[in-house]
Structures are given as C-alpha cells and as structure tokens.
Amino acid sequence: MKKLRQLAQCVEIKKERKAKHMAKEEGLRMDGTVTDVLPNAMFRVKINNTNVIGYISGKMRQHDIKVLLGDTVELEFSPYDLTKGRIVRRR
C-alpha cells in the first residue's frame, strides 16, 4: 500500500512538472469576412478594414466543411504573427 501511494505521488509530481513546461500560448480570436478565395485552401479575410490570410484548420478539413466567398468566419491568430490566421469556425 505504501509503495502504491509513493507511485501515485510520483505520477502527480511528473504531471505538475509537465504542465508547467508544456504551457500552450493562447491565440487571439477574431471574426472576419472572406473576400477572396486563394489556392491551397487559403482565403483573404477582411477584419476591421484590414486584409489577412486565413487557412482552414485541420478539423475543418477532416469534416469537409466548405468556406465560400462572403462567409463570416472565426480566425485564430498566433501572438507571434498577426498577418496569418487559422480559420477555426464558419458562421
């Protein structure tokens, strides 16, 4: 019983360490309108009078969700590059 408790404590400590080191950067989410369809499943999206490039996320590709000209979409941006975003939802 004592060994089992020690093992459980060891697993808890490893999880805590991993959680501290593997923190994911939060993305910025904004809504925009598709203004142009580009090759390779990329789109030009208008957000607040500026145009950015958007590409379809993997889950949207898996479930074969189509994005058309004029659709309102939700984009997720990395904090490092605000000129290119991932389309995560079609509204």
Backbone as CSV, one residue per row, in Angstrom:
resi,resn,N_x,N_y,N_z,CA_x,CA_y,CA_z,C_x,C_y,C_z
1,MET,0.820,-1.193,0.000,0.000,0.000,0.000,0.866,1.260,0.000
2,LYS,1.946,1.210,0.767,2.848,2.355,0.878,3.529,2.647,-0.467
3,LYS,3.918,1.584,-1.179,4.556,1.745,-2.489,3.575,2.346,-3.497
4,LEU,2.320,1.957,-3.406,1.296,2.476,-4.308,1.103,3.976,-4.103
5,ARG,1.100,4.420,-2.840,0.971,5.847,-2.544,2.174,6.624,-3.084
6,GLN,3.371,6.058,-2.908,4.576,6.720,-3.402,4.539,6.839,-4.923
7,LEU,4.079,5.790,-5.577,3.970,5.811,-7.025,2.969,6.866,-7.483
8,ALA,1.839,6.951,-6.792,0.824,7.954,-7.131,1.368,9.365,-6.947
9,GLN,2.120,9.592,-5.881,2.710,10.906,-5.644,3.734,11.243,-6.726
10,CYS,4.502,10.258,-7.129,5.497,10.459,-8.178,4.826,10.840,-9.499
11,VAL,3.733,10.180,-9.824,2.985,10.489,-11.051,2.416,11.904,-10.978
12,GLU,1.890,12.294,-9.820,1.347,13.648,-9.643,2.433,14.703,-9.865
13,ILE,3.599,14.468,-9.310,4.707,15.417,-9.447,5.111,15.546,-10.914
14,LYS,5.185,14.415,-11.628,5.551,14.455,-13.042,4.512,15.225,-13.857
15,LYS,3.228,15.042,-13.543,2.174,15.769,-14.250,2.295,17.274,-14.023
16,GLU,2.584,17.663,-12.781,2.731,19.084,-12.463,3.908,19.688,-13.212
17,ARG,5.020,18.981,-13.252,6.199,19.477,-13.970,5.908,19.621,-15.453
18,LYS,5.257,18.627,-16.016,4.943,18.653,-17.437,3.992,19.798,-17.749
19,ALA,3.020,20.025,-16.903,2.057,21.107,-17.124,2.748,22.468,-17.096
20,LYS,3.733,22.623,-16.235,4.446,23.897,-16.154,5.267,24.153,-17.406
21,HIS,5.918,23.128,-17.933,6.814,23.302,-19.061,6.096,23.281,-20.403
22,MET,4.967,22.650,-20.501,4.283,22.477,-21.770,3.097,23.427,-21.924
23,ALA,3.177,24.620,-21.356,2.074,25.570,-21.449,1.933,26.043,-22.890
24,LYS,0.709,26.079,-23.371,0.434,26.490,-24.743,0.114,27.982,-24.763
25,GLU,0.638,28.654,-25.758,0.339,30.070,-25.930,-1.114,30.206,-26.375
26,GLU,-1.816,31.118,-25.764,-3.195,31.352,-26.144,-3.241,32.185,-27.427
27,GLY,-4.137,31.810,-28.323,-4.288,32.536,-29.562,-5.319,33.635,-29.445
28,LEU,-5.260,34.556,-30.368,-6.196,35.670,-30.427,-7.293,35.286,-31.414
29,ARG,-8.563,35.413,-31.037,-9.665,35.033,-31.923,-10.448,36.256,-32.361
30,MET,-10.720,36.329,-33.670,-11.476,37.450,-34.228,-12.377,36.934,-35.345
31,ASP,-13.440,37.679,-35.611,-14.349,37.352,-36.706,-14.037,38.214,-37.913
32,GLY,-14.211,37.635,-39.093,-13.967,38.371,-40.321,-14.809,37.815,-41.454
33,THR,-14.723,38.467,-42.608,-15.493,38.070,-43.787,-14.537,37.677,-44.909
34,VAL,-14.808,36.559,-45.571,-13.969,36.076,-46.664,-14.187,36.984,-47.875
35,THR,-13.100,37.583,-48.370,-13.205,38.489,-49.520,-12.615,37.895,-50.782
36,ASP,-11.749,36.891,-50.657,-11.108,36.309,-51.828,-10.730,34.868,-51.532
37,VAL,-10.886,34.002,-52.527,-10.517,32.593,-52.388,-9.192,32.403,-53.113
38,LEU,-8.197,31.876,-52.400,-6.856,31.660,-52.939,-6.594,30.168,-53.094
39,PRO,-5.554,29.779,-53.822,-5.236,28.348,-53.962,-4.812,27.722,-52.627
40,ASN,-4.815,26.410,-52.596,-4.373,25.604,-51.439,-5.195,25.867,-50.186
41,ALA,-6.493,26.017,-50.339,-7.416,26.191,-49.213,-7.046,27.387,-48.348
42,MET,-6.618,28.457,-48.994,-6.307,29.696,-48.290,-7.284,30.776,-48.745
43,PHE,-7.506,31.737,-47.862,-8.504,32.771,-48.123,-7.976,34.128,-47.676
44,ARG,-8.439,35.177,-48.358,-8.163,36.530,-47.883,-9.387,36.945,-47.080
45,VAL,-9.160,37.337,-45.828,-10.243,37.640,-44.898,-10.116,39.096,-44.468
46,LYS,-11.256,39.811,-44.476,-11.264,41.214,-44.066,-11.685,41.303,-42.605
47,ILE,-10.789,41.895,-41.792,-11.049,42.102,-40.364,-10.750,43.562,-40.057
48,ASN,-11.764,44.297,-39.631,-11.580,45.710,-39.251,-10.839,46.512,-40.317
49,ASN,-11.296,46.438,-41.554,-10.732,47.177,-42.695,-9.290,46.801,-43.028
50,THR,-8.814,45.658,-42.572,-7.505,45.139,-42.978,-7.677,43.728,-43.507
51,ASN,-6.868,43.379,-44.493,-6.926,42.044,-45.074,-5.822,41.177,-44.504
52,VAL,-6.178,39.959,-44.108,-5.214,38.975,-43.616,-5.430,37.672,-44.373
53,ILE,-4.448,36.797,-44.319,-4.541,35.484,-44.956,-5.048,34.484,-43.923
54,GLY,-6.013,33.673,-44.323,-6.539,32.637,-43.445,-6.453,31.283,-44.123
55,TYR,-6.146,30.253,-43.361,-6.116,28.899,-43.894,-7.019,28.020,-43.037
56,ILE,-7.545,26.968,-43.624,-8.514,26.113,-42.947,-7.804,25.218,-41.928
57,SER,-8.390,25.101,-40.739,-7.814,24.249,-39.700,-7.995,22.779,-40.065
58,GLY,-7.254,21.932,-39.392,-7.273,20.501,-39.688,-8.615,19.838,-39.462
59,LYS,-9.323,20.224,-38.383,-10.628,19.616,-38.100,-11.646,19.997,-39.171
60,MET,-11.545,21.218,-39.699,-12.469,21.625,-40.753,-12.191,20.847,-42.045
61,ARG,-10.910,20.540,-42.281,-10.565,19.712,-43.449,-11.076,18.280,-43.263
62,GLN,-10.911,17.745,-42.061,-11.348,16.373,-41.789,-12.846,16.215,-42.002
63,HIS,-13.623,17.193,-41.546,-15.069,17.091,-41.623,-15.629,17.717,-42.896
64,ASP,-14.734,18.091,-43.813,-15.098,18.584,-45.142,-16.054,19.777,-45.075
65,ILE,-15.745,20.734,-44.204,-16.545,21.946,-44.085,-16.058,22.936,-45.121
66,LYS,-16.953,23.401,-45.963,-16.606,24.312,-47.051,-16.701,25.756,-46.585
67,VAL,-15.774,26.571,-47.056,-15.799,28.010,-46.802,-15.951,28.684,-48.147
68,LEU,-16.943,29.545,-48.256,-17.255,30.196,-49.519,-17.013,31.694,-49.436
69,LEU,-16.968,32.336,-50.582,-16.794,33.776,-50.669,-17.953,34.474,-49.962
70,GLY,-17.663,35.398,-49.083,-18.691,36.131,-48.351,-19.063,35.535,-47.010
71,ASP,-18.531,34.364,-46.674,-18.832,33.741,-45.381,-18.178,34.518,-44.239
72,THR,-18.852,34.526,-43.098,-18.258,35.073,-41.877,-17.572,33.916,-41.167
73,VAL,-16.295,34.104,-40.837,-15.505,33.041,-40.227,-14.821,33.557,-38.962
74,GLU,-14.453,32.635,-38.102,-13.703,32.967,-36.900,-12.263,32.521,-37.111
75,LEU,-11.327,33.449,-36.940,-9.912,33.166,-37.124,-9.194,33.161,-35.789
76,GLU,-8.190,32.302,-35.689,-7.349,32.244,-34.502,-5.929,32.617,-34.930
77,PHE,-5.364,33.620,-34.257,-4.033,34.111,-34.592,-3.039,33.701,-33.523
78,SER,-1.818,33.467,-33.957,-0.715,33.261,-33.030,-0.278,34.629,-32.518
79,PRO,0.177,34.713,-31.281,0.654,36.012,-30.791,1.918,36.487,-31.510
80,TYR,2.571,35.610,-32.269,3.810,35.959,-32.951,3.591,36.512,-34.355
81,ASP,2.529,36.071,-35.045,2.290,36.509,-36.416,0.809,36.841,-36.579
82,LEU,0.486,38.113,-36.667,-0.910,38.542,-36.775,-1.343,38.761,-38.222
83,THR,-0.511,38.379,-39.191,-0.875,38.546,-40.592,-1.471,37.280,-41.185
84,LYS,-1.344,36.167,-40.493,-1.819,34.881,-40.988,-2.573,34.176,-39.873
85,GLY,-3.790,33.728,-40.143,-4.597,33.095,-39.108,-5.201,31.783,-39.566
86,ARG,-5.619,30.981,-38.603,-6.253,29.687,-38.858,-7.756,29.865,-38.752
87,ILE,-8.476,29.453,-39.779,-9.941,29.512,-39.749,-10.435,28.332,-38.934
88,VAL,-11.063,28.613,-37.791,-11.479,27.544,-36.889,-12.988,27.345,-36.886
89,ARG,-13.734,28.283,-37.452,-15.192,28.152,-37.426,-15.831,28.964,-38.544
90,ARG,-16.870,28.407,-39.113,-17.659,29.111,-40.121,-18.986,29.468,-39.505
91,ARG,-19.397,30.726,-39.640,-20.653,31.152,-39.029,-21.726,31.357,-40.054
